[in-house]
Amino acid sequence: MGSEHRRSTIGAVAATCVALTVLAAGAITARAATPWWTPVGLRGMSITGVSAIGDTITVRTAGGTTLESTDAGKTFAPVPGNPALPPTGTVISGQQSWHIDSSGRILHATNLADRNAGPLPDPGAPRLGPGADLIAAPAAFSGVVVAVGTDGTVWRRGQDGDWKQALLLLPRSLVQGVPRVTSVTAFTQPLSGAIYVGTDGYAVLISTDGGDDWIRAGPGLPDAVYALSADSGRRAVYAGTSDGLWMHALQALPQPQSYQDAALVWRWIGIGAVTIVAAALTLFAMLQLMPRRVSDPTS
C-alpha cells in the first residue's frame, strides 16, 4: 500500500516536472509557423500534372483525366477531349530558351528573335537520359537553368554557362530508397530567384540562390508531390500531390525568432528556476522511496 502510494507520488512529481519543462520550452519557442502550403481542392485525389495561369488551373489526375478550373481552383470540371498538359521540357528566359530533346540533350537558343538561329547543344551540358523533361529557369537570375536527369540528379547551369551537379537526394531511411524527383519550376517573371523541386518522398525542396543550396520547404504539404507549376501572375506555386492540389503564396522564408536582450535574459532565468524546482522535486520523491532504518527497542 505504502509502496503504491510512493509510486503514485513519483508519478505525480514526474508529471509535474514534464509539465514544467513543457511550459519552459513554450516560453522560449517562437510562435507556430504558418504553413507554407494550403489545400486548394481535389482532396483525396492523386494529381500528377499541373499548369496554372491566373484563374485557370489545369490538372491531370493519376487516372489520366484532365480537369480545369476557371475560378482559381474553387471548382473543377473535365476538359472535353481529355487533352494532355503542355510539355515541361522547354523554358524561356528573356530572348534565350533551353529545351531537352528526346535523347536527353539540352539545346540552347541564344536569340529567339532570330528565326534562322536554331537551338544548339549547350556547351558542357550533361546528358540527362532519354525521356528527361524536367527543366526550369528563374527569370530573376539570367542564364541560370536547373534540369533533372532520369537518374534523379539535379543539374545547375550558372550565369557563366558552367554546368554542375546541384542536388543528389539521399535515401529516406535504411529500408526506403531515394525519393524520385518528379517536377521542377521557377517564376518566369523576376519576382523571386527561387527554384522549387518536387519529390515523391521529401515533398518540396527550394533553392533561393539559383540552385547552389537547397532546403526542405514543405510545411503542411503531403510528402508525395508529383507536379509543380509557378504562376507569376498570382505569385503562387501550385503542387499536385497524393492528396489533391495545394498552393504556396510567395513569401519570405521563415526566420528564427529574435528576442531583445532583457527578454532573452528573463527567459533563461525562468528556465533555470524551473530546472532547479524540477530537480528538487525529483530528489524529494527519490528520498521517499529509500528504505528507512527502524531501531529495535530490544537490542
C-alpha positions as CSV (number, residue, x, y, z in Angstrom):
1,M,0.0,0.0,0.0
2,G,2.7,2.4,1.1
3,S,4.8,1.4,-1.9
4,E,2.0,2.1,-4.3
5,H,1.4,5.4,-2.7
6,R,5.1,6.3,-3.1
7,R,4.9,5.2,-6.7
8,S,1.9,7.5,-7.2
9,T,3.9,10.3,-5.6
10,I,6.8,9.7,-8.0
11,G,4.4,9.6,-11.0
12,A,2.8,12.9,-9.9
13,V,6.2,14.5,-9.4
14,A,7.4,13.2,-12.8
15,A,4.2,14.6,-14.5
16,T,4.8,17.9,-12.7
17,C,8.4,18.0,-14.0
18,V,7.3,17.2,-17.5
19,A,4.6,19.9,-17.4
20,L,7.1,22.5,-16.1
21,T,9.6,21.6,-18.7
22,V,7.0,21.9,-21.5
23,L,5.9,25.3,-20.1
24,A,9.5,26.4,-20.0
25,A,10.1,25.3,-23.6
26,G,6.9,27.0,-24.7
27,A,8.1,30.3,-23.1
28,I,11.1,30.5,-25.5
29,T,9.7,28.8,-28.5
30,A,8.8,31.1,-31.4
31,R,5.1,31.2,-32.4
32,A,4.0,28.3,-34.5
33,A,4.9,28.8,-38.2
34,T,2.1,29.4,-40.6
35,P,2.0,26.5,-43.1
36,W,3.6,27.4,-46.4
37,W,1.2,25.2,-48.3
38,T,-2.6,25.3,-48.1
39,P,-5.1,23.0,-49.8
40,V,-6.9,24.3,-53.0
41,G,-9.1,21.3,-53.8
42,L,-9.5,17.8,-55.1
43,R,-8.5,16.3,-51.7
44,G,-8.2,12.5,-51.8
45,M,-7.3,12.6,-55.5
46,S,-3.8,12.0,-56.8
47,I,-2.7,14.8,-59.1
48,T,0.2,14.1,-61.4
49,G,0.2,17.2,-63.6
50,V,-0.4,21.0,-63.0
51,S,-0.5,24.0,-65.2
52,A,-1.6,27.3,-63.6
53,I,-2.1,30.6,-65.4
54,G,-4.1,33.2,-63.4
55,D,-7.6,31.9,-62.6
56,T,-7.2,29.0,-65.0
57,I,-5.7,25.9,-63.4
58,T,-5.5,22.7,-65.4
59,V,-4.6,19.4,-63.7
60,R,-4.0,15.8,-64.7
61,T,-5.1,13.0,-62.4
62,A,-3.4,9.7,-61.8
63,G,-6.3,8.1,-63.7
64,G,-5.4,10.1,-66.8
65,T,-8.3,12.6,-66.6
66,T,-7.7,16.3,-67.4
67,L,-9.6,18.7,-65.2
68,E,-9.8,22.5,-65.4
69,S,-10.8,25.3,-63.1
70,T,-11.5,28.8,-64.3
71,D,-12.2,30.2,-60.8
72,A,-8.8,29.8,-59.2
73,G,-9.4,26.3,-58.0
74,K,-12.9,26.6,-56.4
75,T,-14.5,24.2,-58.9
76,F,-13.1,21.8,-61.4
77,A,-14.7,20.2,-64.5
78,P,-13.5,17.6,-67.1
79,V,-11.9,19.1,-70.2
80,P,-13.5,18.0,-73.5
81,G,-11.2,15.7,-75.4
82,N,-9.1,15.0,-72.3
83,P,-6.0,16.8,-73.7
84,A,-2.5,16.3,-72.2
85,L,-0.9,19.2,-70.3
86,P,1.7,21.4,-72.0
87,P,5.1,19.8,-72.2
88,T,7.6,20.7,-69.4
89,G,10.8,20.2,-71.3
90,T,11.2,23.8,-72.6
91,V,11.9,27.0,-70.7
92,I,12.2,30.6,-72.0
93,S,14.2,33.3,-70.2
94,G,14.2,36.7,-72.0
95,Q,15.5,36.1,-75.5
96,Q,17.0,32.7,-74.6
97,S,15.5,29.2,-74.4
98,W,16.6,25.8,-73.3
99,H,15.0,22.6,-74.5
100,I,15.5,18.9,-73.6
101,D,15.3,16.7,-76.7
102,S,14.2,13.1,-76.9
103,S,17.7,11.8,-76.3
104,G,18.2,13.9,-73.2
105,R,20.5,16.6,-74.7
106,I,20.0,20.2,-73.6
107,L,19.6,22.6,-76.5
108,H,20.2,26.3,-76.2
109,A,18.9,29.1,-78.4
110,T,20.6,32.4,-77.6
111,N,18.4,34.8,-79.7
112,L,14.7,33.9,-80.1
113,A,14.2,36.9,-82.3
114,D,16.4,35.3,-85.0
115,R,14.2,32.6,-86.5
116,N,17.1,31.3,-88.6
117,A,19.3,30.6,-85.5
118,G,18.2,27.2,-84.4
119,P,19.0,25.9,-80.9
120,L,22.4,24.1,-80.5
121,P,23.6,21.8,-77.8
122,D,24.5,23.9,-74.7
123,P,28.3,23.6,-74.2
124,G,29.2,21.4,-71.1
125,A,25.5,20.4,-70.5
126,P,25.0,16.9,-69.1
127,R,23.2,14.2,-70.9
128,L,20.0,13.8,-68.9
129,G,18.9,10.5,-70.4
130,P,16.1,9.6,-72.8
131,G,12.8,10.8,-71.6
132,A,14.1,13.5,-69.3
133,D,11.8,16.5,-69.4
134,L,12.2,18.5,-66.2
135,I,13.8,21.9,-66.6
136,A,13.3,25.4,-65.1
137,A,14.9,28.9,-65.4
138,P,14.2,31.6,-62.8
139,A,13.8,34.9,-64.6
140,A,15.5,36.7,-61.6
141,F,18.8,35.0,-62.5
142,S,19.6,35.4,-66.2
143,G,21.2,32.4,-67.6
144,V,20.6,30.1,-64.6
145,V,18.9,26.8,-65.5
146,V,18.1,23.8,-63.4
147,A,17.5,20.4,-65.1
148,V,16.9,16.9,-63.8
149,G,18.4,13.7,-65.2
150,T,16.5,10.4,-65.4
151,D,18.8,9.1,-62.6
152,G,17.4,11.8,-60.3
153,T,20.5,14.1,-60.4
154,V,19.6,17.8,-60.3
155,W,22.0,19.8,-62.5
156,R,22.5,23.6,-62.4
157,R,23.8,26.0,-65.1
158,G,25.4,29.1,-63.6
159,Q,25.2,32.5,-65.1
160,D,28.7,31.8,-66.6
161,G,27.3,28.9,-68.6
162,D,29.1,26.2,-66.5
163,W,27.0,23.1,-65.7
164,K,27.5,21.4,-62.3
165,Q,25.7,18.9,-60.1
166,A,23.4,20.8,-57.8
167,L,21.5,18.2,-55.8
168,L,21.6,14.5,-55.2
169,L,19.0,13.2,-52.8
170,L,19.7,10.7,-50.0
171,P,17.6,7.6,-49.1
172,R,14.7,8.3,-46.8
173,S,15.9,5.5,-44.4
174,L,17.8,2.3,-44.2
175,V,14.9,0.4,-45.8
176,Q,13.5,3.1,-48.1
177,G,15.2,4.2,-51.3
178,V,16.0,7.6,-52.7
179,P,12.8,9.6,-53.4
180,R,12.1,10.3,-57.1
181,V,12.4,13.8,-58.4
182,T,9.0,14.5,-60.1
183,S,9.0,18.1,-61.0
184,V,10.8,21.5,-61.1
185,T,9.5,25.0,-61.5
186,A,10.5,28.7,-61.1
187,F,8.9,32.0,-61.7
188,T,9.1,33.2,-65.3
189,Q,9.0,36.8,-64.1
190,P,11.7,38.3,-61.9
191,L,9.6,38.0,-58.7
192,S,12.0,35.6,-57.0
193,G,15.0,33.6,-57.8
194,A,13.5,30.6,-56.0
195,I,13.6,27.2,-57.7
196,Y,11.2,24.5,-56.5
197,V,11.8,20.8,-56.9
198,G,9.1,18.3,-56.2
199,T,9.8,14.8,-54.9
200,D,7.9,11.6,-54.1
201,G,9.0,11.4,-50.5
202,Y,10.6,14.8,-49.4
203,A,7.7,17.0,-50.6
204,V,9.3,20.1,-52.0
205,L,12.8,21.4,-51.9
206,I,13.7,25.0,-52.5
207,S,16.8,27.0,-53.5
208,T,16.8,30.7,-53.3
209,D,20.3,31.2,-54.7
210,G,19.9,29.8,-58.2
211,G,20.4,26.1,-57.2
212,D,23.6,26.3,-55.1
213,D,21.9,25.5,-51.7
214,W,18.7,23.6,-51.0
215,I,16.4,23.2,-48.1
216,R,13.1,21.4,-47.5
217,A,10.1,23.7,-47.9
218,G,7.0,21.5,-47.5
219,P,5.3,22.5,-44.1
220,G,1.8,21.3,-44.3
221,L,2.3,19.5,-47.7
222,P,1.9,15.8,-48.3
223,D,5.3,14.1,-48.7
224,A,4.4,12.8,-52.2
225,V,4.5,15.7,-54.7
226,Y,4.0,14.8,-58.3
227,A,3.8,18.1,-60.2
228,L,4.6,21.8,-59.7
229,S,3.6,25.0,-61.5
230,A,4.7,28.5,-60.7
231,D,2.2,31.2,-61.7
232,S,3.8,34.6,-61.8
233,G,0.5,36.5,-62.1
234,R,-0.8,35.1,-58.8
235,R,2.7,35.0,-57.2
236,A,2.0,31.4,-56.3
237,V,3.3,27.9,-56.7
238,Y,0.8,25.0,-57.2
239,A,1.6,21.4,-56.2
240,G,-0.1,18.3,-57.4
241,T,0.2,15.7,-54.6
242,S,-1.1,12.3,-53.5
243,D,-3.8,14.2,-51.7
244,G,-5.1,16.9,-54.1
245,L,-4.0,20.3,-55.2
246,W,-2.1,22.7,-52.9
247,M,-0.8,26.2,-53.2
248,H,2.1,28.2,-51.8
249,A,1.9,32.0,-51.9
250,L,5.2,33.7,-52.5
251,Q,6.6,35.0,-49.2
252,A,9.8,35.4,-47.2
253,L,11.5,32.4,-45.8
254,P,10.7,31.8,-42.1
255,Q,13.3,33.4,-39.8
256,P,14.3,32.3,-36.3
257,Q,12.5,34.2,-33.6
258,S,14.6,37.1,-32.2
259,Y,14.4,38.5,-28.6
260,Q,15.5,41.7,-27.0
261,D,18.5,41.2,-24.6
262,A,16.4,41.8,-21.5
263,A,13.6,39.4,-22.7
264,L,16.1,36.7,-23.5
265,V,17.8,37.1,-20.1
266,W,14.4,36.7,-18.3
267,R,13.6,33.6,-20.4
268,W,16.8,32.0,-19.4
269,I,16.3,32.9,-15.7
270,G,12.8,31.3,-15.9
271,I,14.2,28.1,-17.5
272,G,16.9,27.9,-14.8
273,A,14.3,28.3,-12.0
274,V,12.1,25.7,-13.5
275,T,15.0,23.3,-13.8
276,I,16.0,23.8,-10.1
277,V,12.5,23.2,-8.9
278,A,12.1,20.1,-11.0
279,A,15.4,18.7,-9.8
280,A,14.4,19.4,-6.2
281,L,11.0,17.7,-6.6
282,T,12.6,14.6,-8.2
283,L,15.2,14.3,-5.4
284,F,12.4,14.6,-2.8
285,A,10.5,11.8,-4.5
286,M,13.6,9.6,-4.6
287,L,14.2,10.1,-0.9
288,Q,10.6,8.9,-0.2
289,L,11.4,5.6,-1.8
290,M,14.6,4.9,0.1
291,P,14.1,2.2,2.9
292,R,14.1,3.7,6.4
293,R,16.1,2.1,9.2
294,V,13.9,1.4,12.3
295,S,15.7,0.8,15.6
296,D,15.0,-2.3,17.6
297,P,14.0,-1.4,21.2
298,T,15.0,-4.9,22.4
299,S,18.6,-4.5,21.3
